[in-house]
């Protein structure tokens, strides 16, 4: 049994062609929407992983720094070294050029 397309009216062929075209466009839009959702999900996942790693790195560095500072505050220096540091930190004045108005007057 052969089907003769010449027996089908033109309006019916146009209607069927329109439906086929609509299905093709719908499939394309569904594929594009699915790709957008996948890319958005992957981007969000990458963002969350990188933010978590960066936050963990910062917190780890802060923890290490806190332990280092705490350890440094508990260290006692030997007597021969303590005197050198004490002289550097206490009782030493920095060289001075005087007060600001004298500097201005001397330079003018």
Secondary structure, DSSP 8 states (H G I E B T S, - for coil): ----GGGS-HHHHHHHHHHHHHHHHHHHHHHHHHHHHHHHHHHHHHHHHHHHHHHHHHHHHHHHHHHHHHHHHH----HHHHHHHHHHHSS--------HHHHHHHH-
